[in-house]
């Protein structure tokens, strides 16, 4: 029996094609995907497509898309062996990270991909990205199980864990990287899978669980030289904010100004969830290393370890959607739930 893959087009550069009359870029009809990418016909697969209407520019992505996407995958989960999500690159890492926390007991691949150039242009990277994503989404091991039962990003010949990836370049074909987590696979002449790194479900037979209740009351406070008390207090102590991601220096350090520590303590007394992630692309938060980091820990901030900002945001959205108990959210945030942190 042929494996079956559902390609889900949400929007983005990859699905654009130049109108021969007007010369403008317009989305093409993914029902004719084999005409645009005939190479897909060489796989022994059934490839179906679903196009969101209206299409969404990645800069306009909001949690409503993630909920719709998770529900669509759940609705068609039993009909397909894998899913390929075509998405704009600007917010792809946010979407992949959040979906990884929304999809529980996942036993099938959900592979995000896109392109830097439209699929209809001569030098497009879209075809290679799409072909590799489809092949990976359909890949099975010797026991007939999915080779990569994770939410991942396939881009520029590498497959990255979705909640570990971040966009590194607005121009390069290898636009994404996961500095603290090796690729799940590398596509060359053959696709080489990192089998020891790929996560497997506790059971292959459990139904997909979808966590579609998201609480998005999260603010991001990026520390910088010259930051003022007014700015820090407005972000950290805002009445509509339930959680705050502190983007700190190095290993989780912050300015030693007493007013900053006082604001953080004030936010903690208000019951807010305060988490610490580093502005560095590589490395982990260790608030016991320096006095400035220890001051944050003593003020109620918990470590995000080596989580990306995208992963921290999606994780908080999902956890806060599950419970109104902020103490529980803080505790769960420090656990490795989907391979998003190294502990």
C-alpha positions as CSV (number, residue, x, y, z in Angstrom):
1,X,0.0,0.0,0.0
2,X,1.3,3.4,-1.0
3,X,2.3,5.8,1.8
4,X,0.2,9.0,1.8
5,X,1.4,12.5,2.5
6,X,-0.8,15.6,3.0
7,X,0.9,18.9,1.9
8,X,-0.7,21.8,3.8
9,X,0.0,25.2,2.3
10,X,-0.5,28.1,4.7
11,X,1.1,30.8,2.6
12,X,4.7,32.0,2.1
13,X,7.2,32.4,-0.7
14,X,7.4,28.7,-1.7
15,X,3.9,28.7,-3.2
16,X,4.3,31.7,-5.4
17,X,4.6,31.7,-9.2
18,X,5.0,34.6,-11.6
19,X,1.9,35.5,-13.5
20,X,3.0,35.5,-17.2
21,X,0.8,38.4,-18.1
22,X,1.1,40.7,-15.1
23,X,4.6,39.7,-14.1
24,X,3.5,39.7,-10.4
25,X,3.9,36.8,-7.9
26,X,0.7,34.9,-7.2
27,X,0.0,31.7,-5.3
28,X,-0.4,28.6,-7.6
29,X,-3.0,25.9,-7.2
30,X,-1.5,23.2,-5.1
31,X,-3.9,20.7,-6.6
32,X,-1.5,20.8,-9.5
33,X,1.6,20.2,-7.3
34,X,2.8,17.3,-9.5
35,X,2.9,19.7,-12.5
36,X,5.0,22.2,-10.7
37,X,7.2,19.6,-9.0
38,X,7.1,16.5,-11.2
39,X,9.9,14.9,-9.2
40,X,7.3,14.1,-6.6
41,X,5.7,11.6,-9.0
42,X,8.8,9.5,-8.9
43,X,8.1,8.5,-5.3
44,X,5.7,5.6,-4.7
45,X,3.4,8.0,-2.7
46,X,0.0,9.4,-2.7
47,X,0.4,13.2,-2.3
48,X,-2.7,15.2,-1.5
49,X,-2.8,18.9,-0.7
50,X,-4.8,21.3,1.4
51,X,-4.6,25.1,1.0
52,X,-5.6,27.6,3.7
53,X,-8.1,30.2,2.6
54,X,-7.1,33.0,2.9
55,X,-3.4,32.4,2.7
56,X,-1.4,33.9,5.5
57,X,1.8,35.9,5.1
58,X,4.2,34.6,7.7
59,X,4.5,38.1,9.2
60,X,0.8,37.9,10.0
61,X,0.8,34.5,11.7
62,X,-1.1,34.4,14.9
63,X,-2.1,31.6,17.3
64,X,-5.4,31.1,15.4
65,X,-3.4,29.6,12.6
66,X,-1.7,27.2,14.9
67,X,-5.0,26.1,16.4
68,X,-6.5,25.6,12.9
69,X,-3.4,23.7,11.8
70,X,-3.4,21.4,14.8
71,X,-7.1,20.6,14.4
72,X,-6.6,19.9,10.6
73,X,-3.8,17.5,11.4
74,X,-5.9,15.8,14.1
75,X,-8.9,15.6,11.7
76,X,-6.8,13.9,9.0
77,X,-4.3,12.1,11.2
78,X,-5.6,8.6,10.5
79,X,-5.7,9.1,6.7
80,X,-2.0,10.1,6.2
81,X,1.4,8.7,7.1
82,X,2.9,12.2,7.3
83,X,2.3,15.9,6.9
84,X,4.3,18.6,5.2
85,X,3.5,22.2,6.2
86,X,4.5,24.9,3.7
87,X,5.0,28.1,5.6
88,X,6.7,31.5,5.3
89,X,10.1,31.6,6.7
90,X,9.8,34.7,9.0
91,X,7.7,33.0,11.7
92,X,8.3,29.3,10.7
93,X,10.4,28.6,13.9
94,X,7.6,30.1,16.1
95,X,5.0,27.9,14.4
96,X,7.0,24.7,14.5
97,X,8.0,25.2,18.1
98,X,4.4,25.9,19.2
99,X,3.0,23.0,17.2
100,X,5.5,20.7,18.9
101,X,3.8,21.5,22.3
102,X,0.3,21.3,20.9
103,X,0.6,17.9,19.4
104,X,0.8,15.2,22.1
105,X,1.5,11.5,21.5
106,X,2.7,12.4,18.0
107,X,3.7,9.2,16.0
108,X,3.9,10.7,12.5
109,X,6.1,13.4,10.9
110,X,4.9,17.0,10.8
111,X,7.6,18.6,8.6
112,X,7.7,22.4,8.0
113,X,9.4,23.8,5.0
114,X,9.4,26.8,2.7
115,X,11.8,28.7,0.5
116,X,13.7,31.9,0.0
117,X,12.8,32.1,-3.7
118,X,9.4,31.3,-5.2
119,X,9.0,27.7,-6.5
120,X,8.5,29.0,-10.1
121,X,11.8,30.9,-10.3
122,X,14.8,29.3,-12.0
123,X,17.1,29.3,-9.0
124,X,14.5,28.4,-6.4
125,X,15.4,26.4,-3.3
126,X,11.7,25.5,-2.9
127,X,11.8,22.3,-5.0
128,X,14.6,20.7,-3.2
129,X,13.2,21.7,0.2
130,X,9.8,20.3,-0.7
131,X,11.1,17.1,-2.2
132,X,13.3,16.4,0.8
133,X,10.4,17.3,3.2
134,X,8.1,14.9,1.4
135,X,10.6,12.1,1.4
136,X,11.3,12.5,5.1
137,X,7.6,12.7,5.9
138,X,7.1,9.4,4.2
139,X,10.2,7.6,5.5
140,X,9.6,4.4,7.6
141,X,12.0,2.3,9.6
142,X,12.4,-1.5,9.3
143,X,9.4,-2.0,11.6
144,X,7.1,0.2,9.5
145,X,7.1,3.1,12.0
146,X,7.8,6.7,11.0
147,X,11.4,7.5,10.8
148,X,10.9,11.0,12.3
149,X,7.7,11.2,14.4
150,X,8.4,14.8,15.4
151,X,7.6,18.3,14.4
152,X,10.6,19.4,12.4
153,X,11.9,22.0,9.9
154,X,13.4,20.8,6.6
155,X,15.4,23.6,5.0
156,X,18.7,23.9,3.2
157,X,19.4,20.1,3.2
158,X,19.1,19.7,6.9
159,X,16.2,18.5,9.2
160,X,16.0,20.4,12.5
161,X,13.9,19.8,15.5
162,X,11.1,22.3,15.3
163,X,11.4,23.6,18.8
164,X,15.2,24.0,18.5
165,X,15.4,25.9,15.2
166,X,15.7,29.6,14.6
167,X,16.0,31.7,11.5
168,X,19.6,32.9,11.0
169,X,19.5,34.5,7.6
170,X,17.1,36.5,5.5
171,X,19.0,35.6,2.3
172,X,20.9,32.4,2.5
173,X,19.4,29.1,1.3
174,X,20.5,27.5,4.6
175,X,18.3,30.0,6.5
176,X,17.7,28.0,9.7
177,X,20.0,26.5,12.3
178,X,19.7,24.9,15.7
179,X,23.0,25.8,17.4
180,X,22.4,23.7,20.5
181,X,20.9,20.6,18.9
182,X,22.4,18.6,15.9
183,X,20.3,18.0,12.9
184,X,17.8,15.2,13.0
185,X,18.9,14.4,9.4
186,X,21.1,15.6,6.6
187,X,20.1,15.3,3.0
188,X,22.9,14.6,0.6
189,X,23.1,11.9,-2.0
190,X,21.2,9.9,0.6
191,X,19.3,11.2,3.6
192,X,21.3,10.3,6.8
193,X,19.1,10.1,9.9
194,X,20.5,10.8,13.4
195,X,18.6,7.9,14.9
196,X,19.9,8.3,18.4
197,X,18.6,11.9,18.6
198,X,15.1,11.4,17.0
199,X,12.4,11.1,19.7
200,X,10.0,8.2,19.6
201,X,6.5,8.2,21.1
202,X,5.9,6.2,24.3
203,X,3.4,4.1,22.2
204,X,2.9,4.0,18.5
205,X,-0.8,3.3,18.8
206,X,-2.1,6.2,20.9
207,X,-4.4,8.7,19.3
208,X,-3.1,12.1,18.6
209,X,-3.8,14.6,21.5
210,X,-4.2,18.2,20.5
211,X,-3.7,20.9,23.1
212,X,-5.6,23.8,21.4
213,X,-6.1,26.0,24.4
214,X,-3.4,28.7,24.2
215,X,-2.9,31.5,26.7
216,X,-0.8,34.1,24.9
217,X,-0.4,36.6,27.8
218,X,3.4,36.5,27.5
219,X,5.7,39.5,27.1
220,X,9.4,39.5,26.1
221,X,11.8,41.8,27.9
222,X,15.1,42.0,26.0
223,X,17.7,43.5,28.3
224,X,20.1,46.1,26.7
225,X,22.5,48.8,27.8
226,X,20.6,51.9,28.7
227,X,17.3,50.2,29.4
228,X,15.1,52.4,31.6
229,X,13.1,51.5,34.7
230,X,9.9,52.7,33.0
231,X,10.4,50.3,30.0
232,X,11.3,47.3,32.2
233,X,8.4,47.9,34.6
234,X,5.9,48.4,31.8
235,X,6.9,45.0,30.3
236,X,7.5,43.0,33.4
237,X,4.6,44.3,35.5
238,X,2.0,45.0,32.9
239,X,-1.5,44.0,34.2
240,X,-2.3,42.0,31.0
241,X,0.9,39.9,31.2
242,X,0.9,36.5,32.9
243,X,4.4,35.5,32.0
244,X,7.6,37.3,31.0
245,X,10.5,36.0,29.0
246,X,13.7,37.7,30.0
247,X,16.3,37.7,27.2
248,X,19.5,38.1,29.2
249,X,23.2,38.4,28.5
250,X,25.5,35.4,28.2
251,X,24.8,32.6,30.7
252,X,21.7,34.4,32.0
253,X,23.1,37.6,33.4
254,X,21.4,41.0,33.8
255,X,22.6,44.5,34.8
256,X,23.3,44.7,38.6
257,X,21.1,47.8,39.0
258,X,19.0,47.5,42.2
259,X,16.0,49.0,40.4
260,X,16.0,46.1,37.9
261,X,16.1,43.5,40.6
262,X,13.3,45.4,42.5
263,X,11.1,45.3,39.3
264,X,11.7,41.6,38.9
265,X,10.8,41.0,42.5
266,X,7.7,43.1,42.1
267,X,6.6,41.0,39.1
268,X,7.3,37.8,41.1
269,X,5.1,39.1,43.9
270,X,2.4,39.7,41.4
271,X,2.5,36.0,40.7
272,X,4.0,36.2,37.2
273,X,5.9,33.4,35.5
274,X,9.4,34.7,34.9
275,X,11.8,32.7,32.7
276,X,15.3,33.4,31.6
277,X,16.7,32.7,28.1
278,X,20.0,33.9,26.7
279,X,20.4,36.3,23.9
280,X,23.3,34.1,22.7
281,X,22.3,31.7,19.9
282,X,24.5,28.9,21.5
283,X,24.9,27.9,25.1
284,X,22.7,27.6,28.2
285,X,21.5,29.7,31.0
286,X,23.2,29.1,34.3
287,X,22.0,31.5,37.0
288,X,24.4,30.1,39.6
289,X,27.5,31.1,37.6
290,X,27.6,34.8,38.3
291,X,26.2,37.1,41.0
292,X,24.0,38.9,38.5
293,X,22.4,35.7,37.4
294,X,22.0,34.5,41.0
295,X,20.2,37.8,41.8
296,X,17.6,36.9,39.1
297,X,17.1,33.4,40.5
298,X,16.7,34.8,44.0
299,X,14.1,37.2,42.6
300,X,11.9,34.4,41.3
301,X,13.2,33.8,37.8
302,X,13.4,30.3,36.5
303,X,15.9,29.0,33.9
304,X,15.0,28.4,30.3
305,X,18.3,26.5,30.0
306,X,19.2,26.4,26.2
307,X,15.7,27.0,24.9
308,X,15.3,29.4,22.0
309,X,13.0,32.4,22.5
310,X,10.6,30.8,20.0
311,X,10.4,27.6,22.0
312,X,10.0,29.4,25.3
313,X,7.1,31.4,23.9
314,X,5.3,28.4,22.4
315,X,5.9,26.3,25.6
316,X,4.4,29.0,27.8
317,X,1.4,29.5,25.5
318,X,0.7,25.8,25.7
319,X,1.3,25.3,29.4
320,X,-0.6,28.4,30.5
321,X,-3.5,27.2,28.3
322,X,-3.6,24.0,30.4
323,X,-3.7,25.5,33.8
324,X,-4.3,28.7,35.7
325,X,-1.8,27.6,38.4
326,X,1.4,29.6,37.7
327,X,3.4,27.5,40.2
328,X,2.6,24.5,38.1
329,X,3.5,26.3,34.9
330,X,6.9,27.3,36.3
331,X,7.6,23.7,37.4
332,X,6.6,22.2,34.0
333,X,8.5,24.9,32.1
334,X,11.7,23.6,33.6
335,X,11.0,20.1,32.3
336,X,12.1,18.8,28.9
337,X,8.7,18.1,27.3
338,X,9.5,17.8,23.6
339,X,13.3,17.8,23.3
340,X,13.3,21.6,23.5
341,X,16.1,21.8,26.1
342,X,19.2,19.9,27.1
343,X,19.2,18.7,30.7
